Amino acid sequence: SPLHDIAVSKGKQYFGVAVDSNELANATYKVLLDDRHLWGQMTPGNKMKWDATEPSRNTFTYSDADALVVWAQGSGKEIRGHTLVWHNQLPSWLTNGGFNNATLVSILQNHVTNLVTHFSGKVKTWDVVNEIFEEDGSWRSSVFYNTIGEYFVDIAFRAAAAADPNVGLAANDYNLDYGGSKVTAYVNLVNRLKSRGVKITQIGSQSHLIVGSMPSYSTLVSNYNAFVATGVDVAITELDIRMTLPVTDALLAQQRKDYNTIIRACMAVPRCIGMTVWAYSDYYSWIPSVFSGEGAALPFDDQLKPKPAFYGIVDGLNGI
Ligand code: G3I
C-alpha cells in the first residue's frame, strides 16, 4: 500500500521516513526506501545536526547531508531539515568553548545562516529548535539557554527566516502527545514569538510512543488543535511506537491499534500536514540501543516485512 500516495489523496502533504547515510548503502533496505509512492518525504536522522555539519568552528561539512539530499530529490521526496539548534550532538568546541553571550549569539547566527543558505530551495521545513522544554514546561538546560536565555530561540528563527524567506520554520519536541504543561509551553512560546514578530510556521510532534500506553485519540486531536489555534501547522515528525521485547502477537495487535490511533488523529486535523516514521524497519531503529529490552517500534520488522502496524497506518490514512 502506497502510504505517501494515500496520504496525498486524503489531503496531506506527505508520508515520510527518517534516513541515515549508512542505510543508503544497504541495497536490500534501499528497495523500499526508494519507493516514491511509499515515502514522499525524508528527514536525515543525523547528518544535518551540528556535530555533523560544523565539526570545527566555522568549518562546514556537507558531503553526507548533500548525498542524502541528492538521493531524496532523485526519489521524489521532500526534505525536512533536522536540526539547527539542539542540546545534543553538539561538537565539543561548542560545548566546551565557554563562550560569552555575544560570541555565542554570533556562533548561533553563523551556524543557522550557513545551513539554511546551503540547503535553500532543497529543505522544505527546518526543525529550527529541538527539545527546548522539559516535561513540566520549564526551559531545558542547554549551552544556548544557559548563556543567552529565551532569546536564543528568536535569534535562531530570525536567522533562518532571513537566510531563506520561503522555508518552513518549526519547533520540534517529544512528549507533546499527552497534553499538559509541555503543550502549553509551546502554545505560549508560539504566541510570544508571534508577538515579537518572529516567524514560526509549524510545531513538530516527534511522537516516540509506547505500545499500550498511548494518549487517547481525543487528546491527540485536541493537542494538534491547540497548536493550530496559534496559527501554525502541525506535523508528526519522528513516529515510532516501541514495545517491551519479546514480540508477541498480542503486542503486535496492540501496536497496530496504536499506530492507527495517531494516524487517524492527524487525518482528523486539516493542518496536521504530514507524518514521518523514524526509519521504516526495526532493523534501523534507535530504540534498542537507548531503551534496554525494548524495540520492534516500526511498521516493518527487521526482515523488512510489513507488520500489523503497517496496516494500522493504512487504515488510519483511510480514516478507518
Ligand atoms: O557516528 C558515530 C560512529 O562514528 C561511531 O562508531 C558510533 C559508535 O557508537 O556512533 C556513531 O554515532 C551515533 C549516531 O547516532 C550516528 O549513528 C551515536 O553514537 C548515537 O548516539 C546517535 O544516535 C542518534 C540519536 O538521535 C542521538 O541523540 C540516533 O541515530 C538518532 O536516530 C536520534 O534521533 C533523535 C532525533 O534527532 C531527535 N529526537 C529524538 C531522536 C531519537 O533519539
py3Dmol code that shows the C-alpha trace and the ligand (Angstrom):
import py3Dmol

protein = """\
ATOM      1  CA  SER A   1       0.000   0.000   0.000  1.00  0.00           C
ATOM      2  CA  PRO A   2       1.480   3.335  -1.090  1.00  0.00           C
ATOM      3  CA  LEU A   3       1.400   5.289   2.182  1.00  0.00           C
ATOM      4  CA  HIS A   4       2.511   8.580   0.655  1.00  0.00           C
ATOM      5  CA  ASP A   5       0.097   8.387  -2.262  1.00  0.00           C
ATOM      6  CA  ILE A   6      -2.794   7.589   0.072  1.00  0.00           C
ATOM      7  CA  ALA A   7      -1.851  10.457   2.398  1.00  0.00           C
ATOM      8  CA  VAL A   8      -1.743  12.898  -0.526  1.00  0.00           C
ATOM      9  CA  SER A   9      -5.048  11.631  -1.905  1.00  0.00           C
ATOM     10  CA  LYS A  10      -6.557  12.377   1.515  1.00  0.00           C
ATOM     11  CA  GLY A  11      -5.260  15.948   1.571  1.00  0.00           C
ATOM     12  CA  LYS A  12      -1.945  15.571   3.410  1.00  0.00           C
ATOM     13  CA  GLN A  13       1.365  16.851   2.061  1.00  0.00           C
ATOM     14  CA  TYR A  14       3.346  13.657   2.604  1.00  0.00           C
ATOM     15  CA  PHE A  15       4.022  10.417   4.415  1.00  0.00           C
ATOM     16  CA  GLY A  16       7.752  10.216   5.106  1.00  0.00           C
ATOM     17  CA  VAL A  17      10.661   8.397   6.685  1.00  0.00           C
ATOM     18  CA  ALA A  18      13.894   9.276   8.508  1.00  0.00           C
ATOM     19  CA  VAL A  19      17.047   8.135   6.736  1.00  0.00           C
ATOM     20  CA  ASP A  20      20.721   7.911   7.666  1.00  0.00           C
ATOM     21  CA  SER A  21      23.640   7.620   5.256  1.00  0.00           C
ATOM     22  CA  ASN A  22      24.517   4.005   6.082  1.00  0.00           C
ATOM     23  CA  GLU A  23      21.004   2.949   5.095  1.00  0.00           C
ATOM     24  CA  LEU A  24      21.578   4.088   1.522  1.00  0.00           C
ATOM     25  CA  ALA A  25      24.439   1.603   1.309  1.00  0.00           C
ATOM     26  CA  ASN A  26      22.105  -1.275   2.191  1.00  0.00           C
ATOM     27  CA  ALA A  27      20.762  -2.308  -1.209  1.00  0.00           C
ATOM     28  CA  THR A  28      18.059  -4.538   0.267  1.00  0.00           C
ATOM     29  CA  TYR A  29      16.778  -1.839   2.615  1.00  0.00           C
ATOM     30  CA  LYS A  30      17.008   0.747  -0.132  1.00  0.00           C
ATOM     31  CA  VAL A  31      14.473  -1.004  -2.366  1.00  0.00           C
ATOM     32  CA  LEU A  32      11.527   0.099  -0.218  1.00  0.00           C
ATOM     33  CA  LEU A  33      13.249   3.344   0.779  1.00  0.00           C
ATOM     34  CA  ASP A  34      13.465   4.401  -2.862  1.00  0.00           C
ATOM     35  CA  ASP A  35       9.743   3.899  -3.402  1.00  0.00           C
ATOM     36  CA  ARG A  36       8.272   7.344  -4.002  1.00  0.00           C
ATOM     37  CA  HIS A  37       4.734   6.048  -3.579  1.00  0.00           C
ATOM     38  CA  LEU A  38       5.502   4.717  -0.115  1.00  0.00           C
ATOM     39  CA  TRP A  39       7.546   7.683   1.185  1.00  0.00           C
ATOM     40  CA  GLY A  40       7.246  11.200  -0.198  1.00  0.00           C
ATOM     41  CA  GLN A  41       9.376  12.899   2.427  1.00  0.00           C
ATOM     42  CA  MET A  42      12.642  12.243   4.222  1.00  0.00           C
ATOM     43  CA  THR A  43      14.304  13.593   7.358  1.00  0.00           C
ATOM     44  CA  PRO A  44      18.039  12.962   7.809  1.00  0.00           C
ATOM     45  CA  GLY A  45      18.423  11.093  11.103  1.00  0.00           C
ATOM     46  CA  ASN A  46      21.811  12.589  11.970  1.00  0.00           C
ATOM     47  CA  LYS A  47      23.653  14.229   9.102  1.00  0.00           C
ATOM     48  CA  MET A  48      22.293  17.777   9.366  1.00  0.00           C
ATOM     49  CA  LYS A  49      22.992  18.063  13.104  1.00  0.00           C
ATOM     50  CA  TRP A  50      25.580  20.487  14.460  1.00  0.00           C
ATOM     51  CA  ASP A  51      28.319  17.894  15.111  1.00  0.00           C
ATOM     52  CA  ALA A  52      27.979  16.625  11.551  1.00  0.00           C
ATOM     53  CA  THR A  53      27.821  19.999   9.795  1.00  0.00           C
ATOM     54  CA  GLU A  54      30.159  22.288  11.787  1.00  0.00           C
ATOM     55  CA  PRO A  55      32.667  19.916  13.413  1.00  0.00           C
ATOM     56  CA  SER A  56      35.099  22.765  13.962  1.00  0.00           C
ATOM     57  CA  ARG A  57      34.194  26.389  14.315  1.00  0.00           C
ATOM     58  CA  ASN A  58      33.171  27.987  11.039  1.00  0.00           C
ATOM     59  CA  THR A  59      34.220  24.915   9.036  1.00  0.00           C
ATOM     60  CA  PHE A  60      31.120  23.462   7.442  1.00  0.00           C
ATOM     61  CA  THR A  61      30.980  19.913   6.086  1.00  0.00           C
ATOM     62  CA  TYR A  62      28.001  18.968   3.980  1.00  0.00           C
ATOM     63  CA  SER A  63      29.093  15.943   1.971  1.00  0.00           C
ATOM     64  CA  ASP A  64      26.996  13.367   3.872  1.00  0.00           C
ATOM     65  CA  ALA A  65      23.935  15.614   4.066  1.00  0.00           C
ATOM     66  CA  ASP A  66      24.297  16.593   0.418  1.00  0.00           C
ATOM     67  CA  ALA A  67      24.354  12.928  -0.609  1.00  0.00           C
ATOM     68  CA  LEU A  68      21.102  12.343   1.305  1.00  0.00           C
ATOM     69  CA  VAL A  69      19.557  15.394  -0.353  1.00  0.00           C
ATOM     70  CA  VAL A  70      20.571  14.267  -3.846  1.00  0.00           C
ATOM     71  CA  TRP A  71      19.155  10.813  -3.201  1.00  0.00           C
ATOM     72  CA  ALA A  72      15.915  12.206  -1.746  1.00  0.00           C
ATOM     73  CA  GLN A  73      15.400  14.538  -4.675  1.00  0.00           C
ATOM     74  CA  GLY A  74      16.005  11.661  -7.076  1.00  0.00           C
ATOM     75  CA  SER A  75      13.419   9.501  -5.348  1.00  0.00           C
ATOM     76  CA  GLY A  76      10.633  12.030  -5.155  1.00  0.00           C
ATOM     77  CA  LYS A  77      10.953  13.028  -1.507  1.00  0.00           C
ATOM     78  CA  GLU A  78      10.676  16.455   0.022  1.00  0.00           C
ATOM     79  CA  ILE A  79      13.224  17.139   2.744  1.00  0.00           C
ATOM     80  CA  ARG A  80      12.840  18.178   6.371  1.00  0.00           C
ATOM     81  CA  GLY A  81      15.972  19.791   7.796  1.00  0.00           C
ATOM     82  CA  HIS A  82      16.857  18.300  11.197  1.00  0.00           C
ATOM     83  CA  THR A  83      18.007  20.120  13.230  1.00  0.00           C
ATOM     84  CA  LEU A  84      19.589  23.574  13.567  1.00  0.00           C
ATOM     85  CA  VAL A  85      19.675  24.089  17.350  1.00  0.00           C
ATOM     86  CA  TRP A  86      19.650  21.160  19.783  1.00  0.00           C
ATOM     87  CA  HIS A  87      21.383  20.460  23.064  1.00  0.00           C
ATOM     88  CA  ASN A  88      22.547  17.018  21.834  1.00  0.00           C
ATOM     89  CA  GLN A  89      25.090  16.038  19.206  1.00  0.00           C
ATOM     90  CA  LEU A  90      26.942  19.315  19.555  1.00  0.00           C
ATOM     91  CA  PRO A  91      30.668  19.463  18.711  1.00  0.00           C
ATOM     92  CA  SER A  92      32.968  19.712  21.712  1.00  0.00           C
ATOM     93  CA  TRP A  93      34.422  23.047  20.538  1.00  0.00           C
ATOM     94  CA  LEU A  94      30.974  24.465  21.160  1.00  0.00           C
ATOM     95  CA  THR A  95      30.020  22.739  24.410  1.00  0.00           C
ATOM     96  CA  ASN A  96      33.454  23.235  25.953  1.00  0.00           C
ATOM     97  CA  GLY A  97      34.134  26.658  24.477  1.00  0.00           C
ATOM     98  CA  GLY A  98      32.996  28.747  27.428  1.00  0.00           C
ATOM     99  CA  PHE A  99      31.652  31.387  25.040  1.00  0.00           C
ATOM    100  CA  ASN A 100      30.058  34.540  26.382  1.00  0.00           C
ATOM    101  CA  ASN A 101      26.627  35.757  25.306  1.00  0.00           C
ATOM    102  CA  ALA A 102      27.754  37.942  22.392  1.00  0.00           C
ATOM    103  CA  THR A 103      30.101  35.318  20.975  1.00  0.00           C
ATOM    104  CA  LEU A 104      27.532  32.512  21.273  1.00  0.00           C
ATOM    105  CA  VAL A 105      24.904  34.689  19.575  1.00  0.00           C
ATOM    106  CA  SER A 106      27.239  35.176  16.620  1.00  0.00           C
ATOM    107  CA  ILE A 107      28.118  31.446  16.552  1.00  0.00           C
ATOM    108  CA  LEU A 108      24.408  30.610  16.550  1.00  0.00           C
ATOM    109  CA  GLN A 109      23.592  33.095  13.803  1.00  0.00           C
ATOM    110  CA  ASN A 110      26.531  31.910  11.713  1.00  0.00           C
ATOM    111  CA  HIS A 111      25.530  28.241  12.034  1.00  0.00           C
ATOM    112  CA  VAL A 112      21.871  28.790  11.228  1.00  0.00           C
ATOM    113  CA  THR A 113      22.606  31.153   8.347  1.00  0.00           C
ATOM    114  CA  ASN A 114      25.168  28.805   6.837  1.00  0.00           C
ATOM    115  CA  LEU A 115      22.965  25.706   6.951  1.00  0.00           C
ATOM    116  CA  VAL A 116      19.753  27.352   5.811  1.00  0.00           C
ATOM    117  CA  THR A 117      21.559  29.109   2.963  1.00  0.00           C
ATOM    118  CA  HIS A 118      23.320  25.910   1.890  1.00  0.00           C
ATOM    119  CA  PHE A 119      20.065  23.938   1.719  1.00  0.00           C
ATOM    120  CA  SER A 120      17.913  26.785   0.448  1.00  0.00           C
ATOM    121  CA  GLY A 121      15.450  25.552  -2.149  1.00  0.00           C
ATOM    122  CA  LYS A 122      16.060  21.957  -1.048  1.00  0.00           C
ATOM    123  CA  VAL A 123      14.798  21.807   2.528  1.00  0.00           C
ATOM    124  CA  LYS A 124      11.058  22.421   2.773  1.00  0.00           C
ATOM    125  CA  THR A 125      10.883  22.932   6.542  1.00  0.00           C
ATOM    126  CA  TRP A 126      13.589  23.173   9.197  1.00  0.00           C
ATOM    127  CA  ASP A 127      13.449  21.953  12.748  1.00  0.00           C
ATOM    128  CA  VAL A 128      14.912  25.259  13.902  1.00  0.00           C
ATOM    129  CA  VAL A 129      14.895  24.333  17.573  1.00  0.00           C
ATOM    130  CA  ASN A 130      14.608  20.835  19.009  1.00  0.00           C
ATOM    131  CA  GLU A 131      13.584  19.753  22.525  1.00  0.00           C
ATOM    132  CA  ILE A 132      13.865  23.143  24.238  1.00  0.00           C
ATOM    133  CA  PHE A 133      11.380  22.436  27.051  1.00  0.00           C
ATOM    134  CA  GLU A 134      11.301  19.974  29.943  1.00  0.00           C
ATOM    135  CA  GLU A 135       8.211  17.901  30.630  1.00  0.00           C
ATOM    136  CA  ASP A 136       6.906  20.487  33.131  1.00  0.00           C
ATOM    137  CA  GLY A 137       7.152  23.255  30.540  1.00  0.00           C
ATOM    138  CA  SER A 138      10.277  24.845  32.004  1.00  0.00           C
ATOM    139  CA  TRP A 139      13.256  25.623  29.811  1.00  0.00           C
ATOM    140  CA  ARG A 140      15.655  22.750  29.233  1.00  0.00           C
ATOM    141  CA  SER A 141      19.186  23.460  30.317  1.00  0.00           C
ATOM    142  CA  SER A 142      21.449  23.877  27.286  1.00  0.00           C
ATOM    143  CA  VAL A 143      24.506  25.889  26.351  1.00  0.00           C
ATOM    144  CA  PHE A 144      22.152  28.129  24.373  1.00  0.00           C
ATOM    145  CA  TYR A 145      19.523  28.742  27.051  1.00  0.00           C
ATOM    146  CA  ASN A 146      22.053  28.960  29.858  1.00  0.00           C
ATOM    147  CA  THR A 147      24.140  31.571  28.031  1.00  0.00           C
ATOM    148  CA  ILE A 148      21.606  33.563  26.020  1.00  0.00           C
ATOM    149  CA  GLY A 149      18.265  32.926  27.711  1.00  0.00           C
ATOM    150  CA  GLU A 150      14.941  32.524  25.912  1.00  0.00           C
ATOM    151  CA  TYR A 151      16.007  34.841  23.093  1.00  0.00           C
ATOM    152  CA  PHE A 152      18.246  32.163  21.582  1.00  0.00           C
ATOM    153  CA  VAL A 153      15.007  30.905  20.061  1.00  0.00           C
ATOM    154  CA  ASP A 154      14.175  34.271  18.494  1.00  0.00           C
ATOM    155  CA  ILE A 155      17.734  34.601  17.203  1.00  0.00           C
ATOM    156  CA  ALA A 156      17.652  31.171  15.569  1.00  0.00           C
ATOM    157  CA  PHE A 157      14.245  31.675  13.944  1.00  0.00           C
ATOM    158  CA  ARG A 158      15.128  35.172  12.721  1.00  0.00           C
ATOM    159  CA  ALA A 159      18.417  33.993  11.196  1.00  0.00           C
ATOM    160  CA  ALA A 160      16.671  31.086   9.466  1.00  0.00           C
ATOM    161  CA  ALA A 161      13.920  33.288   8.035  1.00  0.00           C
ATOM    162  CA  ALA A 162      16.476  35.799   6.791  1.00  0.00           C
ATOM    163  CA  ALA A 163      18.549  33.087   5.081  1.00  0.00           C
ATOM    164  CA  ASP A 164      15.532  31.564   3.278  1.00  0.00           C
ATOM    165  CA  PRO A 165      12.290  33.551   3.340  1.00  0.00           C
ATOM    166  CA  ASN A 166      10.412  30.618   1.764  1.00  0.00           C
ATOM    167  CA  VAL A 167      11.406  27.814   4.129  1.00  0.00           C
ATOM    168  CA  GLY A 168       9.068  26.466   6.811  1.00  0.00           C
ATOM    169  CA  LEU A 169      10.271  27.019  10.386  1.00  0.00           C
ATOM    170  CA  ALA A 170       9.393  24.538  13.125  1.00  0.00           C
ATOM    171  CA  ALA A 171       9.918  23.882  16.801  1.00  0.00           C
ATOM    172  CA  ASN A 172      10.107  20.125  17.378  1.00  0.00           C
ATOM    173  CA  ASP A 173       9.782  18.069  20.578  1.00  0.00           C
ATOM    174  CA  TYR A 174       8.764  14.758  22.136  1.00  0.00           C
ATOM    175  CA  ASN A 175       6.039  14.058  24.698  1.00  0.00           C
ATOM    176  CA  LEU A 176       3.652  16.539  23.135  1.00  0.00           C
ATOM    177  CA  ASP A 177       1.206  13.651  22.753  1.00  0.00           C
ATOM    178  CA  TYR A 178      -0.260  13.596  26.234  1.00  0.00           C
ATOM    179  CA  GLY A 179      -1.212  17.254  26.616  1.00  0.00           C
ATOM    180  CA  GLY A 180      -0.376  19.204  29.740  1.00  0.00           C
ATOM    181  CA  SER A 181       2.467  21.557  30.599  1.00  0.00           C
ATOM    182  CA  LYS A 182       4.734  20.869  27.649  1.00  0.00           C
ATOM    183  CA  VAL A 183       1.953  21.514  25.125  1.00  0.00           C
ATOM    184  CA  THR A 184       1.019  24.702  26.976  1.00  0.00           C
ATOM    185  CA  ALA A 185       4.661  25.812  26.930  1.00  0.00           C
ATOM    186  CA  TYR A 186       4.739  25.548  23.131  1.00  0.00           C
ATOM    187  CA  VAL A 187       1.384  27.291  22.703  1.00  0.00           C
ATOM    188  CA  ASN A 188       2.675  30.152  24.857  1.00  0.00           C
ATOM    189  CA  LEU A 189       6.013  30.224  23.053  1.00  0.00           C
ATOM    190  CA  VAL A 190       4.386  30.474  19.618  1.00  0.00           C
ATOM    191  CA  ASN A 191       2.226  33.327  20.886  1.00  0.00           C
ATOM    192  CA  ARG A 192       5.249  35.145  22.354  1.00  0.00           C
ATOM    193  CA  LEU A 193       7.307  34.657  19.185  1.00  0.00           C
ATOM    194  CA  LYS A 194       4.492  35.955  17.019  1.00  0.00           C
ATOM    195  CA  SER A 195       4.002  38.954  19.331  1.00  0.00           C
ATOM    196  CA  ARG A 196       7.697  39.747  18.855  1.00  0.00           C
ATOM    197  CA  GLY A 197       7.403  39.492  15.073  1.00  0.00           C
ATOM    198  CA  VAL A 198       9.291  36.184  14.851  1.00  0.00           C
ATOM    199  CA  LYS A 199       8.127  33.828  12.103  1.00  0.00           C
ATOM    200  CA  ILE A 200       7.302  30.234  13.109  1.00  0.00           C
ATOM    201  CA  THR A 201       5.208  28.059  10.818  1.00  0.00           C
ATOM    202  CA  GLN A 202       4.948  24.675  12.492  1.00  0.00           C
ATOM    203  CA  ILE A 203       5.106  22.602  15.668  1.00  0.00           C
ATOM    204  CA  GLY A 204       6.659  19.178  15.116  1.00  0.00           C
ATOM    205  CA  SER A 205       5.462  16.431  17.434  1.00  0.00           C
ATOM    206  CA  GLN A 206       8.107  13.707  17.455  1.00  0.00           C
ATOM    207  CA  SER A 207       5.759  11.053  18.873  1.00  0.00           C
ATOM    208  CA  HIS A 208       8.160   8.451  20.230  1.00  0.00           C
ATOM    209  CA  LEU A 209       5.415   6.397  21.848  1.00  0.00           C
ATOM    210  CA  ILE A 210       4.899   3.143  23.771  1.00  0.00           C
ATOM    211  CA  VAL A 211       2.583   0.282  22.801  1.00  0.00           C
ATOM    212  CA  GLY A 212      -0.369   0.141  25.158  1.00  0.00           C
ATOM    213  CA  SER A 213       0.460   3.495  26.806  1.00  0.00           C
ATOM    214  CA  MET A 214      -0.975   5.751  24.171  1.00  0.00           C
ATOM    215  CA  PRO A 215      -2.699   9.063  24.647  1.00  0.00           C
ATOM    216  CA  SER A 216      -6.306   8.861  23.538  1.00  0.00           C
ATOM    217  CA  TYR A 217      -7.430   9.865  20.066  1.00  0.00           C
ATOM    218  CA  SER A 218      -9.271  12.871  21.502  1.00  0.00           C
ATOM    219  CA  THR A 219      -6.214  14.020  23.482  1.00  0.00           C
ATOM    220  CA  LEU A 220      -4.079  13.864  20.338  1.00  0.00           C
ATOM    221  CA  VAL A 221      -6.637  15.792  18.303  1.00  0.00           C
ATOM    222  CA  SER A 222      -7.030  18.421  20.994  1.00  0.00           C
ATOM    223  CA  ASN A 223      -3.240  18.914  21.255  1.00  0.00           C
ATOM    224  CA  TYR A 224      -2.972  19.373  17.495  1.00  0.00           C
ATOM    225  CA  ASN A 225      -5.873  21.817  17.566  1.00  0.00           C
ATOM    226  CA  ALA A 226      -4.225  23.779  20.399  1.00  0.00           C
ATOM    227  CA  PHE A 227      -1.154  24.304  18.203  1.00  0.00           C
ATOM    228  CA  VAL A 228      -3.216  25.072  15.116  1.00  0.00           C
ATOM    229  CA  ALA A 229      -5.161  27.699  17.086  1.00  0.00           C
ATOM    230  CA  THR A 230      -1.914  29.708  17.417  1.00  0.00           C
ATOM    231  CA  GLY A 231      -1.701  29.903  13.617  1.00  0.00           C
ATOM    232  CA  VAL A 232       0.874  27.197  12.887  1.00  0.00           C
ATOM    233  CA  ASP A 233       0.740  23.819  11.174  1.00  0.00           C
ATOM    234  CA  VAL A 234       1.448  20.550  12.972  1.00  0.00           C
ATOM    235  CA  ALA A 235       3.406  17.522  11.765  1.00  0.00           C
ATOM    236  CA  ILE A 236       4.182  14.141  13.308  1.00  0.00           C
ATOM    237  CA  THR A 237       7.920  14.109  12.794  1.00  0.00           C
ATOM    238  CA  GLU A 238       9.605  11.044  14.344  1.00  0.00           C
ATOM    239  CA  LEU A 239       6.898   8.456  14.862  1.00  0.00           C
ATOM    240  CA  ASP A 240       7.688   5.095  16.425  1.00  0.00           C
ATOM    241  CA  ILE A 241       5.784   3.006  18.985  1.00  0.00           C
ATOM    242  CA  ARG A 242       8.035   0.690  20.957  1.00  0.00           C
ATOM    243  CA  MET A 243       7.237  -2.403  22.983  1.00  0.00           C
ATOM    244  CA  THR A 244       8.888  -4.487  25.677  1.00  0.00           C
ATOM    245  CA  LEU A 245      10.527  -7.455  23.971  1.00  0.00           C
ATOM    246  CA  PRO A 246       9.946 -10.244  23.082  1.00  0.00           C
ATOM    247  CA  VAL A 247       7.435  -9.514  20.363  1.00  0.00           C
ATOM    248  CA  THR A 248       4.100 -11.310  20.805  1.00  0.00           C
ATOM    249  CA  ASP A 249       1.018 -11.458  18.600  1.00  0.00           C
ATOM    250  CA  ALA A 250      -0.894  -9.542  21.275  1.00  0.00           C
ATOM    251  CA  LEU A 251       1.691  -6.744  21.318  1.00  0.00           C
ATOM    252  CA  LEU A 252       1.707  -6.573  17.513  1.00  0.00           C
ATOM    253  CA  ALA A 253      -2.086  -6.315  17.520  1.00  0.00           C
ATOM    254  CA  GLN A 254      -1.974  -3.542  20.129  1.00  0.00           C
ATOM    255  CA  GLN A 255       0.742  -1.763  18.138  1.00  0.00           C
ATOM    256  CA  ARG A 256      -1.478  -1.872  15.059  1.00  0.00           C
ATOM    257  CA  LYS A 257      -4.238  -0.149  17.071  1.00  0.00           C
ATOM    258  CA  ASP A 258      -1.808   2.414  18.482  1.00  0.00           C
ATOM    259  CA  TYR A 259      -0.401   3.383  15.068  1.00  0.00           C
ATOM    260  CA  ASN A 260      -3.942   3.588  13.797  1.00  0.00           C
ATOM    261  CA  THR A 261      -4.961   5.931  16.627  1.00  0.00           C
ATOM    262  CA  ILE A 262      -2.277   8.537  15.997  1.00  0.00           C
ATOM    263  CA  ILE A 263      -2.580   8.429  12.208  1.00  0.00           C
ATOM    264  CA  ARG A 264      -6.363   8.901  12.458  1.00  0.00           C
ATOM    265  CA  ALA A 265      -5.815  11.844  14.808  1.00  0.00           C
ATOM    266  CA  CYS A 266      -3.567  13.583  12.282  1.00  0.00           C
ATOM    267  CA  MET A 267      -6.044  12.822   9.489  1.00  0.00           C
ATOM    268  CA  ALA A 268      -8.806  14.480  11.539  1.00  0.00           C
ATOM    269  CA  VAL A 269      -6.935  17.807  11.735  1.00  0.00           C
ATOM    270  CA  PRO A 270      -6.580  19.559   8.370  1.00  0.00           C
ATOM    271  CA  ARG A 271      -3.468  21.467   9.468  1.00  0.00           C
ATOM    272  CA  CYS A 272      -1.711  18.284  10.606  1.00  0.00           C
ATOM    273  CA  ILE A 273       0.158  18.309   7.317  1.00  0.00           C
ATOM    274  CA  GLY A 274       2.193  15.103   7.314  1.00  0.00           C
ATOM    275  CA  MET A 275       3.621  12.150   9.165  1.00  0.00           C
ATOM    276  CA  THR A 276       7.159  10.726   9.316  1.00  0.00           C
ATOM    277  CA  VAL A 277       8.312   7.417  10.807  1.00  0.00           C
ATOM    278  CA  TRP A 278      11.773   7.404  12.431  1.00  0.00           C
ATOM    279  CA  ALA A 279      13.167   4.777   9.981  1.00  0.00           C
ATOM    280  CA  TYR A 280      10.795   2.226   8.474  1.00  0.00           C
ATOM    281  CA  SER A 281      12.180  -1.077   9.757  1.00  0.00           C
ATOM    282  CA  ASP A 282      13.076  -2.364  13.211  1.00  0.00           C
ATOM    283  CA  TYR A 283      16.472  -3.167  11.707  1.00  0.00           C
ATOM    284  CA  TYR A 284      17.448   0.516  11.894  1.00  0.00           C
ATOM    285  CA  SER A 285      15.533   1.723  14.939  1.00  0.00           C
ATOM    286  CA  TRP A 286      17.360   3.775  17.603  1.00  0.00           C
ATOM    287  CA  ILE A 287      15.210   2.234  20.357  1.00  0.00           C
ATOM    288  CA  PRO A 288      17.121  -0.935  21.421  1.00  0.00           C
ATOM    289  CA  SER A 289      20.358   0.975  21.965  1.00  0.00           C
ATOM    290  CA  VAL A 290      18.678   3.528  24.243  1.00  0.00           C
ATOM    291  CA  PHE A 291      15.839   1.583  25.934  1.00  0.00           C
ATOM    292  CA  SER A 292      17.250  -1.730  27.052  1.00  0.00           C
ATOM    293  CA  GLY A 293      14.830  -4.628  26.451  1.00  0.00           C
ATOM    294  CA  GLU A 294      12.547  -2.572  24.211  1.00  0.00           C
ATOM    295  CA  GLY A 295      12.214  -2.342  20.444  1.00  0.00           C
ATOM    296  CA  ALA A 296      10.133  -3.503  17.471  1.00  0.00           C
ATOM    297  CA  ALA A 297       8.824   0.060  17.232  1.00  0.00           C
ATOM    298  CA  LEU A 298       8.432   0.462  13.479  1.00  0.00           C
ATOM    299  CA  PRO A 299       5.907  -0.706  10.856  1.00  0.00           C
ATOM    300  CA  PHE A 300       8.287  -3.185   9.157  1.00  0.00           C
ATOM    301  CA  ASP A 301      10.153  -5.928  11.005  1.00  0.00           C
ATOM    302  CA  ASP A 302      13.897  -6.469  10.822  1.00  0.00           C
ATOM    303  CA  GLN A 303      13.373  -8.751   7.819  1.00  0.00           C
ATOM    304  CA  LEU A 304      11.703  -5.770   6.094  1.00  0.00           C
ATOM    305  CA  LYS A 305       8.288  -7.452   6.152  1.00  0.00           C
ATOM    306  CA  PRO A 306       5.275  -5.268   6.927  1.00  0.00           C
ATOM    307  CA  LYS A 307       3.909  -5.781  10.437  1.00  0.00           C
ATOM    308  CA  PRO A 308       0.301  -5.400  11.579  1.00  0.00           C
ATOM    309  CA  ALA A 309       1.281  -1.813  12.456  1.00  0.00           C
ATOM    310  CA  PHE A 310       1.727  -1.092   8.748  1.00  0.00           C
ATOM    311  CA  TYR A 311      -1.902  -1.993   8.101  1.00  0.00           C
ATOM    312  CA  GLY A 312      -2.920   0.123  11.089  1.00  0.00           C
ATOM    313  CA  ILE A 313      -1.283   3.066   9.310  1.00  0.00           C
ATOM    314  CA  VAL A 314      -3.013   2.252   6.013  1.00  0.00           C
ATOM    315  CA  ASP A 315      -6.401   2.096   7.721  1.00  0.00           C
ATOM    316  CA  GLY A 316      -5.665   5.301   9.611  1.00  0.00           C
ATOM    317  CA  LEU A 317      -4.803   7.163   6.419  1.00  0.00           C
ATOM    318  CA  ASN A 318      -8.128   5.986   5.040  1.00  0.00           C
ATOM    319  CA  GLY A 319      -9.871   7.229   8.197  1.00  0.00           C
ATOM    320  CA  ILE A 320     -10.751   3.702   9.298  1.00  0.00           C
TER     321      ILE A 320
END
"""
ligand_1 = """\
43
G3I
O 28.848 8.293 14.087
C 29.288 7.508 15.211
C 30.234 6.442 14.774
O 31.385 7.027 14.231
C 30.569 5.550 15.969
O 31.366 4.490 15.553
C 29.291 5.022 16.608
C 29.583 4.202 17.856
O 28.529 4.283 18.773
O 28.482 6.092 16.963
C 28.077 6.890 15.868
O 27.249 7.936 16.319
C 25.951 7.555 16.675
C 24.987 8.370 15.818
O 23.658 8.130 16.221
C 25.099 8.022 14.337
O 24.775 6.689 14.130
C 25.730 7.871 18.138
O 26.510 7.014 18.942
C 24.271 7.716 18.505
O 24.078 8.209 19.824
C 23.420 8.532 17.560
O 22.071 8.312 17.893
C 21.157 9.201 17.300
C 20.454 9.994 18.393
O 19.469 10.834 17.801
C 21.449 10.832 19.162
O 20.827 11.684 20.065
C 20.144 8.384 16.521
O 20.796 7.755 15.422
C 19.031 9.301 16.008
O 18.024 8.497 15.433
C 18.459 10.068 17.190
O 17.439 10.900 16.722
C 16.776 11.712 17.699
C 16.335 12.974 16.999
O 17.427 13.614 16.393
C 15.642 13.931 17.962
N 14.562 13.270 18.645
C 14.891 12.020 19.302
C 15.544 11.052 18.317
C 15.852 9.729 18.981
O 16.829 9.872 19.971
"""
view = py3Dmol.view(width=600, height=400)
view.addModel(protein, "pdb")
view.setStyle({"model": 0}, {"cartoon": {"style": "trace"}})
view.addModel(ligand_1, "xyz")
view.setStyle({"model": 1}, {"stick": {}})
view.zoomTo()
view.show()
